[in-house]
Amino acid sequence: MPRSRPHRRREETERIPRGEQGLPEYDQGACPSLLVTRRQLRDRGLCPGRGRVVAILRCKGCRYTPQWACTHRRRAWLYDLTAAKPKRVPTLAQEWALDRAMAARSTCPKCRRRYHFCLPLRTQGVCDPCDKGYEPSPDTYLPPTAPVPHRLAA
């Protein structure tokens, strides 16, 4: 007899008449050009700054119920593009601190190889080749004799 799947409860959405949320709502493709989402701000190198949420971008499913407000998790907040500010650029000292922190997470304490990924140091303590006793492929780590290239953005 096949095992039955556990039934998921359908997400209950609260029905609020449109306009009672206090913010204007726009369907996808119908919002003004000066209102953008957070992801669109990030792609342009901007952040909302002190700009507050100006409107709501409704999800695709709410297109068929124009009289109700969109209360789904798939809705997006819209920000005013004129109030947006440029993203802050980290200083060279902050870049160095981040590079040292990433080096600590990706360097094996036993063999001193710096890998291109973070190691399971909390659970395992060393890299997989040291733990299991095999030789790693040279394309997974930076050679210890070569000088570390300057990878800072600033």
N, CA, C and O atoms as a GROMACS GRO file, in nm:
protein
  616
    1MET      N    1   0.084  -0.117   0.000
    1MET     CA    2   0.000   0.000   0.000
    1MET      C    3   0.089   0.124   0.000
    1MET      O    4   0.177   0.138   0.086
    2PRO      N    5   0.068   0.214  -0.095
    2PRO     CA    6   0.154   0.333  -0.100
    2PRO      C    7   0.130   0.423   0.020
    2PRO      O    8   0.019   0.434   0.074
    3ARG      N    9   0.237   0.485   0.058
    3ARG     CA   10   0.231   0.575   0.173
    3ARG      C   11   0.168   0.708   0.131
    3ARG      O   12   0.204   0.764   0.028
    4SER      N   13   0.077   0.757   0.208
    4SER     CA   14   0.012   0.883   0.172
    4SER      C   15   0.101   1.000   0.214
    4SER      O   16   0.171   0.995   0.315
    5ARG      N   17   0.096   1.103   0.136
    5ARG     CA   18   0.173   1.223   0.165
    5ARG      C   19   0.105   1.304   0.274
    5ARG      O   20  -0.018   1.305   0.283
    6PRO      N   21   0.184   1.370   0.358
    6PRO     CA   22   0.119   1.458   0.456
    6PRO      C   23   0.056   1.577   0.385
    6PRO      O   24   0.116   1.638   0.296
    7HIS      N   25  -0.063   1.609   0.426
    7HIS     CA   26  -0.134   1.720   0.362
    7HIS      C   27  -0.080   1.852   0.415
    7HIS      O   28  -0.067   1.872   0.536
    8ARG      N   29  -0.048   1.939   0.322
    8ARG     CA   30  -0.004   2.073   0.360
    8ARG      C   31  -0.127   2.162   0.370
    8ARG      O   32  -0.219   2.154   0.288
    9ARG      N   33  -0.125   2.245   0.469
    9ARG     CA   34  -0.234   2.341   0.480
    9ARG      C   35  -0.207   2.452   0.381
    9ARG      O   36  -0.095   2.502   0.368
   10ARG      N   37  -0.310   2.490   0.314
   10ARG     CA   38  -0.297   2.598   0.218
   10ARG      C   39  -0.278   2.729   0.293
   10ARG      O   40  -0.338   2.752   0.398
   11GLU      N   41  -0.194   2.814   0.237
   11GLU     CA   42  -0.166   2.942   0.302
   11GLU      C   43  -0.293   3.027   0.304
   11GLU      O   44  -0.350   3.060   0.200
   12GLU      N   45  -0.334   3.060   0.423
   12GLU     CA   46  -0.454   3.142   0.438
   12GLU      C   47  -0.417   3.288   0.414
   12GLU      O   48  -0.326   3.341   0.478
   13THR      N   49  -0.486   3.352   0.325
   13THR     CA   50  -0.462   3.493   0.299
   13THR      C   51  -0.577   3.574   0.355
   13THR      O   52  -0.694   3.537   0.343
   14GLU      N   53  -0.541   3.681   0.415
   14GLU     CA   54  -0.643   3.768   0.474
   14GLU      C   55  -0.697   3.859   0.366
   14GLU      O   56  -0.621   3.923   0.294
   15ARG      N   57  -0.827   3.867   0.355
   15ARG     CA   58  -0.891   3.950   0.254
   15ARG      C   59  -0.909   4.091   0.308
   15ARG      O   60  -0.986   4.113   0.401
   16ILE      N   61  -0.839   4.185   0.249
   16ILE     CA   62  -0.849   4.326   0.285
   16ILE      C   63  -0.892   4.400   0.159
   16ILE      O   64  -0.831   4.381   0.054
   17PRO      N   65  -0.994   4.483   0.166
   17PRO     CA   66  -1.031   4.560   0.048
   17PRO      C   67  -0.916   4.649   0.002
   17PRO      O   68  -0.844   4.707   0.084
   18ARG      N   69  -0.900   4.659  -0.128
   18ARG     CA   70  -0.789   4.736  -0.185
   18ARG      C   71  -0.804   4.882  -0.147
   18ARG      O   72  -0.913   4.939  -0.155
   19GLY      N   73  -0.693   4.943  -0.106
   19GLY     CA   74  -0.693   5.083  -0.067
   19GLY      C   75  -0.696   5.102   0.083
   19GLY      O   76  -0.667   5.213   0.130
   20GLU      N   77  -0.728   4.999   0.161
   20GLU     CA   78  -0.731   5.013   0.306
   20GLU      C   79  -0.594   4.990   0.368
   20GLU      O   80  -0.576   5.013   0.488
   21GLN      N   81  -0.497   4.944   0.290
   21GLN     CA   82  -0.363   4.924   0.342
   21GLN      C   83  -0.289   5.055   0.360
   21GLN      O   84  -0.194   5.062   0.437
   22GLY      N   85  -0.331   5.156   0.293
   22GLY     CA   86  -0.267   5.286   0.307
   22GLY      C   87  -0.167   5.316   0.198
   22GLY      O   88  -0.132   5.432   0.178
   23LEU      N   89  -0.121   5.216   0.126
   23LEU     CA   90  -0.024   5.235   0.018
   23LEU      C   91  -0.090   5.202  -0.115
   23LEU      O   92  -0.172   5.109  -0.122
   24PRO      N   93  -0.057   5.276  -0.220
   24PRO     CA   94  -0.111   5.239  -0.351
   24PRO      C   95  -0.050   5.108  -0.399
   24PRO      O   96   0.064   5.076  -0.368
   25GLU      N   97  -0.128   5.034  -0.476
   25GLU     CA   98  -0.082   4.905  -0.528
   25GLU      C   99  -0.081   4.911  -0.679
   25GLU      O  100  -0.170   4.968  -0.742
   26TYR      N  101   0.023   4.849  -0.738
   26TYR     CA  102   0.036   4.845  -0.883
   26TYR      C  103   0.056   4.700  -0.926
   26TYR      O  104   0.122   4.622  -0.858
   27ASP      N  105  -0.004   4.666  -1.040
   27ASP     CA  106   0.019   4.536  -1.099
   27ASP      C  107   0.153   4.538  -1.173
   27ASP      O  108   0.207   4.644  -1.203
   28GLN      N  109   0.204   4.418  -1.202
   28GLN     CA  110   0.333   4.410  -1.271
   28GLN      C  111   0.320   4.468  -1.411
   28GLN      O  112   0.226   4.435  -1.484
   29GLY      N  113   0.414   4.553  -1.447
   29GLY     CA  114   0.414   4.618  -1.577
   29GLY      C  115   0.330   4.744  -1.582
   29GLY      O  116   0.327   4.810  -1.686
   30ALA      N  117   0.262   4.778  -1.474
   30ALA     CA  118   0.175   4.895  -1.475
   30ALA      C  119   0.220   5.002  -1.376
   30ALA      O  120   0.151   5.102  -1.359
   31CYS      N  121   0.336   4.983  -1.311
   31CYS     CA  122   0.378   5.083  -1.213
   31CYS      C  123   0.459   5.194  -1.283
   31CYS      O  124   0.519   5.169  -1.388
   32PRO      N  125   0.460   5.314  -1.227
   32PRO     CA  126   0.535   5.424  -1.287
   32PRO      C  127   0.685   5.393  -1.292
   32PRO      O  128   0.735   5.310  -1.216
   33SER      N  129   0.755   5.461  -1.381
   33SER     CA  130   0.897   5.432  -1.401
   33SER      C  131   0.984   5.480  -1.285
   33SER      O  132   1.097   5.433  -1.271
   34LEU      N  133   0.936   5.571  -1.202
   34LEU     CA  134   1.014   5.620  -1.090
   34LEU      C  135   1.002   5.533  -0.965
   34LEU      O  136   1.070   5.559  -0.866
   35LEU      N  137   0.919   5.431  -0.969
   35LEU     CA  138   0.906   5.337  -0.857
   35LEU      C  139   0.976   5.208  -0.894
   35LEU      O  140   0.943   5.145  -0.995
   36VAL      N  141   1.072   5.168  -0.812
   36VAL     CA  142   1.150   5.047  -0.840
   36VAL      C  143   1.159   4.961  -0.714
   36VAL      O  144   1.141   5.010  -0.603
   37THR      N  145   1.187   4.834  -0.734
   37THR     CA  146   1.204   4.741  -0.622
   37THR      C  147   1.346   4.752  -0.567
   37THR      O  148   1.431   4.819  -0.625
   38ARG      N  149   1.370   4.686  -0.455
   38ARG     CA  150   1.502   4.689  -0.393
   38ARG      C  151   1.607   4.623  -0.483
   38ARG      O  152   1.721   4.668  -0.490
   39ARG      N  153   1.567   4.518  -0.551
   39ARG     CA  154   1.660   4.450  -0.642
   39ARG      C  155   1.697   4.539  -0.760
   39ARG      O  156   1.812   4.539  -0.805
   40GLN      N  157   1.601   4.613  -0.811
   40GLN     CA  158   1.631   4.706  -0.920
   40GLN      C  159   1.721   4.818  -0.873
   40GLN      O  160   1.807   4.865  -0.948
   41LEU      N  161   1.702   4.863  -0.749
   41LEU     CA  162   1.794   4.964  -0.693
   41LEU      C  163   1.936   4.908  -0.684
   41LEU      O  164   2.032   4.976  -0.718
   42ARG      N  165   1.947   4.783  -0.637
   42ARG     CA  166   2.078   4.721  -0.623
   42ARG      C  167   2.148   4.707  -0.758
   42ARG      O  168   2.269   4.729  -0.767
   43ASP      N  169   2.073   4.672  -0.862
   43ASP     CA  170   2.132   4.658  -0.996
   43ASP      C  171   2.183   4.791  -1.050
   43ASP      O  172   2.276   4.793  -1.131
   44ARG      N  173   2.124   4.900  -1.006
   44ARG     CA  174   2.168   5.033  -1.049
   44ARG      C  175   2.274   5.092  -0.958
   44ARG      O  176   2.319   5.204  -0.981
   45GLY      N  177   2.315   5.018  -0.854
   45GLY     CA  178   2.418   5.067  -0.762
   45GLY      C  179   2.364   5.166  -0.661
   45GLY      O  180   2.439   5.250  -0.611
   46LEU      N  181   2.236   5.156  -0.630
   46LEU     CA  182   2.173   5.249  -0.537
   46LEU      C  183   2.116   5.174  -0.417
   46LEU      O  184   2.102   5.052  -0.420
   47CYS      N  185   2.085   5.249  -0.312
   47CYS     CA  186   2.016   5.195  -0.196
   47CYS      C  187   1.899   5.288  -0.165
   47CYS      O  188   1.900   5.404  -0.208
   48PRO      N  189   1.798   5.241  -0.090
   48PRO     CA  190   1.682   5.328  -0.065
   48PRO      C  191   1.715   5.453   0.014
   48PRO      O  192   1.638   5.549   0.010
   49GLY      N  193   1.828   5.456   0.084
   49GLY     CA  194   1.861   5.572   0.166
   49GLY      C  195   1.759   5.585   0.278
   49GLY      O  196   1.728   5.486   0.345
   50ARG      N  197   1.708   5.703   0.298
   50ARG     CA  198   1.604   5.722   0.398
   50ARG      C  199   1.466   5.715   0.333
   50ARG      O  200   1.365   5.742   0.398
   51GLY      N  201   1.463   5.678   0.207
   51GLY     CA  202   1.335   5.667   0.138
   51GLY      C  203   1.254   5.552   0.194
   51GLY      O  204   1.304   5.441   0.210
   52ARG      N  205   1.130   5.579   0.222
   52ARG     CA  206   1.042   5.476   0.276
   52ARG      C  207   0.969   5.406   0.163
   52ARG      O  208   0.977   5.448   0.047
   53VAL      N  209   0.900   5.301   0.196
   53VAL     CA  210   0.821   5.229   0.098
   53VAL      C  211   0.710   5.321   0.049
   53VAL      O  212   0.637   5.380   0.129
   54VAL      N  213   0.698   5.334  -0.081
   54VAL     CA  214   0.602   5.426  -0.141
   54VAL      C  215   0.478   5.353  -0.189
   54VAL      O  216   0.367   5.405  -0.180
   55ALA      N  217   0.496   5.231  -0.241
   55ALA     CA  218   0.384   5.156  -0.296
   55ALA      C  219   0.413   5.007  -0.288
   55ALA      O  220   0.520   4.965  -0.243
   56ILE      N  221   0.317   4.928  -0.330
   56ILE     CA  222   0.328   4.782  -0.329
   56ILE      C  223   0.314   4.731  -0.472
   56ILE      O  224   0.224   4.774  -0.545
   57LEU      N  225   0.401   4.640  -0.510
   57LEU     CA  226   0.391   4.573  -0.639
   57LEU      C  227   0.319   4.441  -0.615
   57LEU      O  228   0.370   4.354  -0.545
   58ARG      N  229   0.201   4.427  -0.672
   58ARG     CA  230   0.119   4.309  -0.649
   58ARG      C  231   0.177   4.187  -0.719
   58ARG      O  232   0.245   4.198  -0.821
   59CYS      N  233   0.148   4.069  -0.663
   59CYS     CA  234   0.196   3.945  -0.724
   59CYS      C  235   0.108   3.910  -0.845
   59CYS      O  236   0.004   3.971  -0.867
   60LYS      N  237   0.154   3.812  -0.922
   60LYS     CA  238   0.080   3.775  -1.043
   60LYS      C  239  -0.058   3.717  -1.013
   60LYS      O  240  -0.152   3.737  -1.089
   61GLY      N  241  -0.069   3.646  -0.902
   61GLY     CA  242  -0.196   3.584  -0.868
   61GLY      C  243  -0.305   3.683  -0.833
   61GLY      O  244  -0.423   3.653  -0.850
   62CYS      N  245  -0.269   3.798  -0.785
   62CYS     CA  246  -0.368   3.899  -0.746
   62CYS      C  247  -0.416   3.982  -0.863
   62CYS      O  248  -0.496   4.074  -0.845
   63ARG      N  249  -0.369   3.953  -0.981
   63ARG     CA  250  -0.412   4.026  -1.100
   63ARG      C  251  -0.561   4.004  -1.126
   63ARG      O  252  -0.629   4.091  -1.180
   64TYR      N  253  -0.610   3.887  -1.087
   64TYR     CA  254  -0.748   3.851  -1.117
   64TYR      C  255  -0.846   3.898  -1.010
   64TYR      O  256  -0.967   3.883  -1.027
   65THR      N  257  -0.796   3.953  -0.902
   65THR     CA  258  -0.883   4.006  -0.796
   65THR      C  259  -0.846   4.152  -0.770
   65THR      O  260  -0.782   4.182  -0.669
   66PRO      N  261  -0.885   4.242  -0.858
   66PRO     CA  262  -0.843   4.381  -0.842
   66PRO      C  263  -0.907   4.452  -0.724
   66PRO      O  264  -0.858   4.557  -0.682
   67GLN      N  265  -1.017   4.398  -0.670
   67GLN     CA  266  -1.084   4.466  -0.559
   67GLN      C  267  -1.019   4.435  -0.425
   67GLN      O  268  -1.047   4.504  -0.327
   68TRP      N  269  -0.933   4.333  -0.418
   68TRP     CA  270  -0.869   4.295  -0.292
   68TRP      C  271  -0.724   4.338  -0.290
   68TRP      O  272  -0.657   4.341  -0.394
   69ALA      N  273  -0.674   4.371  -0.172
   69ALA     CA  274  -0.533   4.407  -0.156
   69ALA      C  275  -0.448   4.280  -0.160
   69ALA      O  276  -0.493   4.173  -0.119
   70CYS      N  277  -0.326   4.292  -0.208
   70CYS     CA  278  -0.234   4.179  -0.214
   70CYS      C  279  -0.166   4.163  -0.078
   70CYS      O  280  -0.095   4.253  -0.033
   71THR      N  281  -0.187   4.050  -0.013
   71THR     CA  282  -0.125   4.024   0.116
   71THR      C  283  -0.032   3.903   0.111
   71THR      O  284   0.006   3.851   0.216
   72HIS      N  285   0.004   3.857  -0.008
   72HIS     CA  286   0.091   3.740  -0.023
   72HIS      C  287   0.236   3.776   0.007
   72HIS      O  288   0.274   3.893   0.009
   73ARG      N  289   0.315   3.673   0.030
   73ARG     CA  290   0.458   3.696   0.054
   73ARG      C  291   0.530   3.732  -0.074
   73ARG      O  292   0.642   3.783  -0.069
   74ARG      N  293   0.470   3.707  -0.189
   74ARG     CA  294   0.536   3.733  -0.317
   74ARG      C  295   0.526   3.879  -0.362
   74ARG      O  296   0.581   3.916  -0.465
   75ARG      N  297   0.456   3.960  -0.285
   75ARG     CA  298   0.448   4.101  -0.324
   75ARG      C  299   0.582   4.168  -0.299
   75ARG      O  300   0.665   4.117  -0.224
   76ALA      N  301   0.602   4.281  -0.362
   76ALA     CA  302   0.729   4.354  -0.347
   76ALA      C  303   0.700   4.497  -0.306
   76ALA      O  304   0.595   4.554  -0.338
   77TRP      N  305   0.796   4.554  -0.234
   77TRP     CA  306   0.784   4.693  -0.192
   77TRP      C  307   0.849   4.780  -0.299
   77TRP      O  308   0.954   4.744  -0.353
   78LEU      N  309   0.787   4.891  -0.329
   78LEU     CA  310   0.839   4.984  -0.429
   78LEU      C  311   0.893   5.108  -0.360
   78LEU      O  312   0.831   5.162  -0.267
   79TYR      N  313   1.009   5.153  -0.406
   79TYR     CA  314   1.076   5.271  -0.350
   79TYR      C  315   1.084   5.379  -0.457
   79TYR      O  316   1.083   5.352  -0.576
   80ASP      N  317   1.093   5.503  -0.410
   80ASP     CA  318   1.103   5.617  -0.500
   80ASP      C  319   1.246   5.629  -0.549
   80ASP      O  320   1.339   5.634  -0.468
   81LEU      N  321   1.264   5.635  -0.679
   81LEU     CA  322   1.398   5.641  -0.738
   81LEU      C  323   1.465   5.775  -0.714
   81LEU      O  324   1.588   5.783  -0.710
   82THR      N  325   1.386   5.881  -0.697
   82THR     CA  326   1.446   6.014  -0.675
   82THR      C  327   1.504   6.026  -0.534
   82THR      O  328   1.594   6.107  -0.512
   83ALA      N  329   1.454   5.948  -0.437
   83ALA     CA  330   1.505   5.954  -0.300
   83ALA      C  331   1.621   5.856  -0.277
   83ALA      O  332   1.679   5.855  -0.168
   84ALA      N  333   1.654   5.775  -0.377
   84ALA     CA  334   1.760   5.676  -0.360
   84ALA      C  335   1.897   5.742  -0.358
   84ALA      O  336   1.919   5.846  -0.420
   85LYS      N  337   1.990   5.679  -0.285
   85LYS     CA  338   2.126   5.729  -0.272
   85LYS      C  339   2.224   5.624  -0.325
   85LYS      O  340   2.189   5.506  -0.331
   86PRO      N  341   2.344   5.665  -0.364
   86PRO     CA  342   2.441   5.565  -0.409
   86PRO      C  343   2.486   5.476  -0.293
   86PRO      O  344   2.489   5.518  -0.178
   87LYS      N  345   2.520   5.353  -0.328
   87LYS     CA  346   2.568   5.260  -0.226
   87LYS      C  347   2.699   5.309  -0.169
   87LYS      O  348   2.779   5.374  -0.238
   88ARG      N  349   2.721   5.278  -0.042
   88ARG     CA  350   2.848   5.316   0.020
   88ARG      C  351   2.957   5.222  -0.028
   88ARG      O  352   2.936   5.101  -0.039
   89VAL      N  353   3.073   5.278  -0.055
   89VAL     CA  354   3.188   5.199  -0.099
   89VAL      C  355   3.274   5.170   0.024
   89VAL      O  356   3.308   5.263   0.098
   90PRO      N  357   3.310   5.042   0.048
   90PRO     CA  358   3.391   5.013   0.165
   90PRO      C  359   3.532   5.071   0.151
   90PRO      O  360   3.585   5.082   0.041
   91THR      N  361   3.590   5.108   0.265
   91THR     CA  362   3.726   5.161   0.264
   91THR      C  363   3.824   5.047   0.244
   91THR      O  364   3.787   4.930   0.251
   92LEU      N  365   3.950   5.081   0.220
   92LEU     CA  366   4.052   4.979   0.198
   92LEU      C  367   4.073   4.897   0.325
   92LEU      O  368   4.098   4.776   0.317
   93ALA      N  369   4.064   4.960   0.442
   93ALA     CA  370   4.079   4.886   0.567
   93ALA      C  371   3.965   4.785   0.585
   93ALA      O  372   3.988   4.674   0.634
   94GLN      N  373   3.844   4.822   0.546
   94GLN     CA  374   3.733   4.728   0.555
   94GLN      C  375   3.752   4.612   0.458
   94GLN      O  376   3.719   4.497   0.490
   95GLU      N  377   3.804   4.642   0.339
   95GLU     CA  378   3.831   4.536   0.241
   95GLU      C  379   3.937   4.440   0.294
   95GLU      O  380   3.924   4.318   0.278
   96TRP      N  381   4.042   4.493   0.355
   96TRP     CA  382   4.147   4.408   0.412
   96TRP      C  383   4.091   4.321   0.523
   96TRP      O  384   4.125   4.203   0.533
   97ALA      N  385   4.005   4.378   0.608
   97ALA     CA  386   3.945   4.302   0.718
   97ALA      C  387   3.858   4.188   0.665
   97ALA      O  388   3.861   4.078   0.718
   98LEU      N  389   3.780   4.215   0.560
   98LEU     CA  390   3.698   4.110   0.501
   98LEU      C  391   3.784   4.002   0.437
   98LEU      O  392   3.752   3.884   0.446
   99ASP      N  393   3.894   4.042   0.372
   99ASP     CA  394   3.982   3.944   0.310
   99ASP      C  395   4.049   3.856   0.416
   99ASP      O  396   4.062   3.735   0.396
  100ARG      N  397   4.090   3.914   0.527
  100ARG     CA  398   4.150   3.834   0.634
  100ARG      C  399   4.048   3.738   0.695
  100ARG      O  400   4.082   3.624   0.727
  101ALA      N  401   3.923   3.783   0.710
  101ALA     CA  402   3.820   3.696   0.765
  101ALA      C  403   3.791   3.579   0.671
  101ALA      O  404   3.774   3.466   0.716
  102MET      N  405   3.785   3.606   0.541
  102MET     CA  406   3.762   3.498   0.446
  102MET      C  407   3.882   3.404   0.438
  102MET      O  408   3.866   3.284   0.417
  103ALA      N  409   4.003   3.460   0.455
  103ALA     CA  410   4.123   3.374   0.455
  103ALA      C  411   4.121   3.281   0.574
  103ALA      O  412   4.165   3.166   0.563
  104ALA      N  413   4.072   3.328   0.688
  104ALA     CA  414   4.065   3.242   0.806
  104ALA      C  415   3.963   3.130   0.786
  104ALA      O  416   3.982   3.020   0.838
  105ARG      N  417   3.858   3.155   0.714
  105ARG     CA  418   3.755   3.053   0.690
  105ARG      C  419   3.795   2.954   0.582
  105ARG      O  420   3.742   2.843   0.578
  106SER      N  421   3.886   2.992   0.493
  106SER     CA  422   3.918   2.906   0.380
  106SER      C  423   4.060   2.850   0.386
  106SER      O  424   4.104   2.788   0.289
  107THR      N  425   4.134   2.868   0.496
  107THR     CA  426   4.270   2.814   0.510
  107THR      C  427   4.267   2.699   0.608
  107THR      O  428   4.212   2.710   0.718
  108CYS      N  429   4.327   2.588   0.568
  108CYS     CA  430   4.334   2.470   0.654
  108CYS      C  431   4.444   2.492   0.758
  108CYS      O  432   4.555   2.529   0.722
  109PRO      N  433   4.415   2.470   0.887
  109PRO     CA  434   4.518   2.492   0.988
  109PRO      C  435   4.627   2.387   0.987
  109PRO      O  436   4.735   2.410   1.043
  110LYS      N  437   4.603   2.271   0.925
  110LYS     CA  438   4.702   2.164   0.924
  110LYS      C  439   4.799   2.176   0.808
  110LYS      O  440   4.921   2.174   0.828
  111CYS      N  441   4.746   2.188   0.685
  111CYS     CA  442   4.834   2.192   0.567
  111CYS      C  443   4.860   2.333   0.517
  111CYS      O  444   4.943   2.351   0.428
  112ARG      N  445   4.793   2.435   0.572
  112ARG     CA  446   4.810   2.577   0.538
  112ARG      C  447   4.774   2.609   0.394
  112ARG      O  448   4.824   2.708   0.340
  113ARG      N  449   4.690   2.528   0.329
  113ARG     CA  450   4.644   2.559   0.194
  113ARG      C  451   4.520   2.647   0.204
  113ARG      O  452   4.432   2.625   0.288
  114ARG      N  453   4.513   2.747   0.117
  114ARG     CA  454   4.395   2.833   0.113
  114ARG      C  455   4.311   2.791  -0.006
  114ARG      O  456   4.353   2.800  -0.121
  115TYR      N  457   4.189   2.744   0.024
  115TYR     CA  458   4.099   2.694  -0.079
  115TYR      C  459   4.012   2.806  -0.134
  115TYR      O  460   4.008   2.916  -0.079
  116HIS      N  461   3.942   2.776  -0.244
  116HIS     CA  462   3.854   2.873  -0.307
  116HIS      C  463   3.716   2.872  -0.243
  116HIS      O  464   3.626   2.942  -0.292
  117PHE      N  465   3.695   2.796  -0.137
  117PHE     CA  466   3.566   2.784  -0.071
  117PHE      C  467   3.589   2.778   0.079
  117PHE      O  468   3.702   2.758   0.125
  118CYS      N  469   3.483   2.794   0.155
  118CYS     CA  470   3.493   2.788   0.301
  118CYS      C  471   3.502   2.642   0.346
  118CYS      O  472   3.436   2.555   0.291
  119LEU      N  473   3.586   2.618   0.447
  119LEU     CA  474   3.608   2.482   0.497
  119LEU      C  475   3.518   2.452   0.616
  119LEU      O  476   3.475   2.544   0.685
  120PRO      N  477   3.490   2.325   0.641
  120PRO     CA  478   3.408   2.289   0.757
  120PRO      C  479   3.492   2.285   0.884
  120PRO      O  480   3.507   2.179   0.946
  121LEU      N  481   3.546   2.399   0.923
  121LEU     CA  482   3.639   2.404   1.036
  121LEU      C  483   3.569   2.382   1.169
  121LEU      O  484   3.629   2.328   1.262
  122ARG      N  485   3.445   2.422   1.181
  122ARG     CA  486   3.375   2.406   1.308
  122ARG      C  487   3.344   2.259   1.336
  122ARG      O  488   3.356   2.214   1.450
  123THR      N  489   3.304   2.185   1.234
  123THR     CA  490   3.267   2.045   1.256
  123THR      C  491   3.383   1.949   1.234
  123THR      O  492   3.399   1.852   1.308
  124GLN      N  493   3.464   1.975   1.132
  124GLN     CA  494   3.569   1.882   1.094
  124GLN      C  495   3.706   1.925   1.144
  124GLN      O  496   3.788   1.841   1.181
  125GLY      N  497   3.732   2.054   1.146
  125GLY     CA  498   3.859   2.106   1.196
  125GLY      C  499   3.965   2.125   1.092
  125GLY      O  500   4.051   2.211   1.108
  126VAL      N  501   3.962   2.046   0.985
  126VAL     CA  502   4.062   2.054   0.877
  126VAL      C  503   3.991   2.038   0.744
  126VAL      O  504   3.870   2.015   0.739
  127CYS      N  505   4.066   2.049   0.636
  127CYS     CA  506   4.009   2.030   0.504
  127CYS      C  507   3.984   1.880   0.479
  127CYS      O  508   4.036   1.795   0.552
  128ASP      N  509   3.906   1.848   0.377
  128ASP     CA  510   3.875   1.709   0.346
  128ASP      C  511   3.999   1.626   0.311
  128ASP      O  512   4.010   1.513   0.358
  129PRO      N  513   4.095   1.678   0.231
  129PRO     CA  514   4.214   1.596   0.203
  129PRO      C  515   4.294   1.561   0.328
  129PRO      O  516   4.345   1.449   0.340
  130CYS      N  517   4.304   1.653   0.422
  130CYS     CA  518   4.376   1.622   0.546
  130CYS      C  519   4.298   1.523   0.632
  130CYS      O  520   4.356   1.437   0.697
  131ASP      N  521   4.165   1.536   0.630
  131ASP     CA  522   4.083   1.449   0.713
  131ASP      C  523   4.076   1.307   0.658
  131ASP      O  524   4.082   1.210   0.734
  132LYS      N  525   4.065   1.294   0.526
  132LYS     CA  526   4.047   1.162   0.466
  132LYS      C  527   4.175   1.105   0.407
  132LYS      O  528   4.178   0.989   0.367
  133GLY      N  529   4.282   1.185   0.400
  133GLY     CA  530   4.412   1.136   0.358
  133GLY      C  531   4.432   1.121   0.209
  133GLY      O  532   4.492   1.022   0.166
  134TYR      N  533   4.385   1.212   0.128
  134TYR     CA  534   4.413   1.209  -0.016
  134TYR      C  535   4.470   1.342  -0.060
  134TYR      O  536   4.462   1.441   0.013
  135GLU      N  537   4.527   1.344  -0.178
  135GLU     CA  538   4.588   1.466  -0.231
  135GLU      C  539   4.483   1.546  -0.308
  135GLU      O  540   4.419   1.491  -0.398
  136PRO      N  541   4.463   1.675  -0.276
  136PRO     CA  542   4.361   1.753  -0.346
  136PRO      C  543   4.407   1.791  -0.486
  136PRO      O  544   4.527   1.795  -0.515
  137SER      N  545   4.311   1.818  -0.572
  137SER     CA  546   4.346   1.862  -0.707
  137SER      C  547   4.396   2.006  -0.699
  137SER      O  548   4.344   2.085  -0.620
  138PRO      N  549   4.495   2.041  -0.780
  138PRO     CA  550   4.556   2.175  -0.770
  138PRO      C  551   4.462   2.290  -0.806
  138PRO      O  552   4.491   2.405  -0.771
  139ASP      N  553   4.352   2.264  -0.874
  139ASP     CA  554   4.263   2.375  -0.910
  139ASP      C  555   4.165   2.412  -0.799
  139ASP      O  556   4.087   2.505  -0.815
  140THR      N  557   4.168   2.341  -0.685
  140THR     CA  558   4.076   2.374  -0.576
  140THR      C  559   4.137   2.466  -0.473
  140THR      O  560   4.065   2.520  -0.389
  141TYR      N  561   4.267   2.487  -0.475
  141TYR     CA  562   4.331   2.573  -0.375
  141TYR      C  563   4.434   2.663  -0.440
  141TYR      O  564   4.477   2.640  -0.553
  142LEU      N  565   4.472   2.766  -0.367
  142LEU     CA  566   4.576   2.857  -0.413
  142LEU      C  567   4.710   2.798  -0.371
  142LEU      O  568   4.725   2.755  -0.256
  143PRO      N  569   4.808   2.796  -0.459
  143PRO     CA  570   4.938   2.741  -0.420
  143PRO      C  571   5.000   2.824  -0.308
  143PRO      O  572   4.999   2.947  -0.316
  144PRO      N  573   5.054   2.760  -0.204
  144PRO     CA  574   5.107   2.835  -0.091
  144PRO      C  575   5.234   2.914  -0.123
  144PRO      O  576   5.264   3.011  -0.054
  145THR      N  577   5.308   2.875  -0.227
  145THR     CA  578   5.431   2.946  -0.259
  145THR      C  579   5.406   3.070  -0.343
  145THR      O  580   5.486   3.163  -0.342
  146ALA      N  581   5.295   3.072  -0.417
  146ALA     CA  582   5.265   3.186  -0.503
  146ALA      C  583   5.213   3.302  -0.418
  146ALA      O  584   5.140   3.280  -0.321
  147PRO      N  585   5.250   3.423  -0.453
  147PRO     CA  586   5.196   3.537  -0.378
  147PRO      C  587   5.045   3.548  -0.403
  147PRO      O  588   4.997   3.526  -0.514
  148VAL      N  589   4.974   3.582  -0.299
  148VAL     CA  590   4.829   3.594  -0.310
  148VAL      C  591   4.800   3.720  -0.392
  148VAL      O  592   4.846   3.829  -0.358
  149PRO      N  593   4.723   3.706  -0.501
  149PRO     CA  594   4.694   3.824  -0.584
  149PRO      C  595   4.602   3.921  -0.510
  149PRO      O  596   4.523   3.883  -0.424
  150HIS      N  597   4.617   4.045  -0.547
  150HIS     CA  598   4.538   4.153  -0.487
  150HIS      C  599   4.397   4.145  -0.545
  150HIS      O  600   4.378   4.172  -0.663
  151ARG      N  601   4.296   4.108  -0.461
  151ARG     CA  602   4.160   4.091  -0.508
  151ARG      C  603   4.066   4.194  -0.446
  151ARG      O  604   3.946   4.167  -0.435
  152LEU      N  605   4.114   4.306  -0.406
  152LEU     CA  606   4.030   4.405  -0.340
  152LEU      C  607   3.963   4.496  -0.442
  152LEU      O  608   4.021   4.527  -0.546
  153ALA      N  609   3.843   4.537  -0.411
  153ALA     CA  610   3.767   4.620  -0.503
  153ALA      C  611   3.810   4.766  -0.498
  153ALA      O  612   3.806   4.835  -0.600
  154ALA      N  613   3.852   4.813  -0.382
  154ALA     CA  614   3.888   4.954  -0.369
  154ALA      C  615   4.030   4.981  -0.414
  154ALA      O  616   4.076   5.095  -0.409
   0.00000   0.00000   0.00000
